[in-house]
Amino acid sequence: MDLKEIQNLIKFVAKSGASEVKLEMDDIKITIRTGSDSDTTIVQQVPAAQIPQQVITAAAPVAEAPAAPAAASEAAPAASEDSKYITIKSPIIGTFYRKPSPDKPLFVEVGQTIAEGDVLCIIEAMKLFNEIESEVSGKIVKILVDDSSPVEFDQPLFLVDPS
């Protein structure tokens, strides 16, 4: 399979809307993954003598599986403790700031009582500073993000006790 055929295959997969395509032939293995951020192509040439190596790599994901339930069981008690709190999440991707400017005081601190509509923080996205207002009334229990750090869409920012 030459480079032109691989490029045509990538274009075809991108147009088809498939999220992942794997193609295995005698001397080549191609995996094409498409996502919203970018297209990724992995091309591996596998000589026939290295077939036992494929068995070893296939066994690796099985070894990781027991670790995942352990992590989930550790997270479960923390989730049950925080279940009585309301989580305020980021509505956009950007940089989280706890104060309007470096020389101004913080918008909110742990233990502070907030009302609906109070500004909690600013998230900068593409040079625009967006004030994030509270949709609930209550008391700030925990601030989950450090100042000047990047945040993702729907990332938890604050825990609020509504009582």
N, C-alpha and C positions, 0 to 999 in steps of 0.2 A: 504494500500500500504506500503510495507516494504522498508527498506533502499536499499536492493539489486535491487528491481524493479526501484527505483528512479535513482540509479546509471546507470542501463541499459538504462533508458530513456534519461539521460544526454548524454551518449555515442552515442545513436542513433541520437539525435538532432545535436550533434557536427558533425557527419559524413554526415548528410543530407544537411548541408549548410544553414539551416533555421536560420534567425536572432533572431526570438522569437517564443516560443511555450507556450501556456497557456493550462492547463489541470485543469478542475474543476470537482470534484466528490462530493458526499454527505458530507464527513467529511474532505476533503483536497482540497487545491488549490495550484497548482504548476505553476510557471512561470520560464521558462528557456530562458535566453538571451545569445546569443553568439556574440562576437565581436572580433576585431583583437587583442585587448590587452589581454583579459582574458574571461573565461566563468563565468557567474554569474547564480546562482540558488537561487530562493526564494521559500521556502516551508512554507505554512501557513496552520494550521489546524483551520477550521472554524466550531464551533458548530452551529447547526441549529437555536439556539435562537438568534444569533447575526446577522441575516440577515438585520435588519434596519441599522446596522453599515456600511454595504457594500454600502447602498444607500448614506450615508453621505460621504464616501470616493469617491464615483463616482461623487458627485456633486462638489468636490473640484477643479478638473481640469477646470470645466466650469467657476468657479469664477476667475481663473487665466487668462482666455482668454482675457478679456478686458484690462488687464495690458499690454499685448504684443503690441497691436496697439499703445498705448500711448508711449511706448518706441521707437517704430519704427518711430513715427512722430517726436519725439525729435531728433532722429539720422538723419533724412532727411535733416534739415538745415545744420548740420555740414558736411554732405556728399556733399552738393551742394557747400559749401565754398571751400572744398578741391578738388573738381572735376577738377580744372585747374592744380593741382599738380600731379606729377608722384609719385606713391608709390613704394618704394624699399622694397621688402619682403624677409624674411629669406628663403634661399634655403634648410635649414636643421634644425633639432632639436638640441638644445645645449644651451650653456651659452654665452650670448652676452657680449663682451668687447669692450669698446670704444678706448682703447690704447693697444699697443703691449706688454707692461709690466708696472708694477706699477710706475716705475721711468721715463717713457717716456711720451711725450706729446700726446694729443688726436689725433686720425686720422683726424676727421672733427668736426667742430663746426657749430652751427646755424649761417647762414649768409655767410658761406664760399662758394666760387665757386668751383665746382668740374668738372672734365673732365671724359670722358669715360675711364675706366680702373683704376681710382684712388681707392685705398683701403679705404673703409669706416669704417670697423670694423673687429673684429675677432669673430668667433663663435667656441667655443670649443665643440667638440663632441667626447666622448670616448677617452680623452687625446690627441686628434689631434686638432691643432689650424688651422682653415680654414679662410683664408683672404677672405672677401667679397668685391668684386670690383664693382664699379658703371658701369651700362650698359648704363647710360645716362649722358649727360652734363647738368649742370644747377647750381642752388644755393640751398643749404640746407635750408629748411624753418622750419622744425621741426624734432626733434629726438624723436621717439615714445616709446623708450625702455630705461630703466635705466641701467647704467653700472652694470655688474656682475649679471644680472638677467636672468632667463631661458626664452628661446623663443621656439615657436612651428614652425613647417613647415608652410610656407606661411603666417607667422605673419608679419604685417607691421612694418618696422624698421625706415624708413626715409620718409619724404615728400620732394620732389625736385621740384623746379620751373624751368621748362625747358627754359623759355624765357630769 
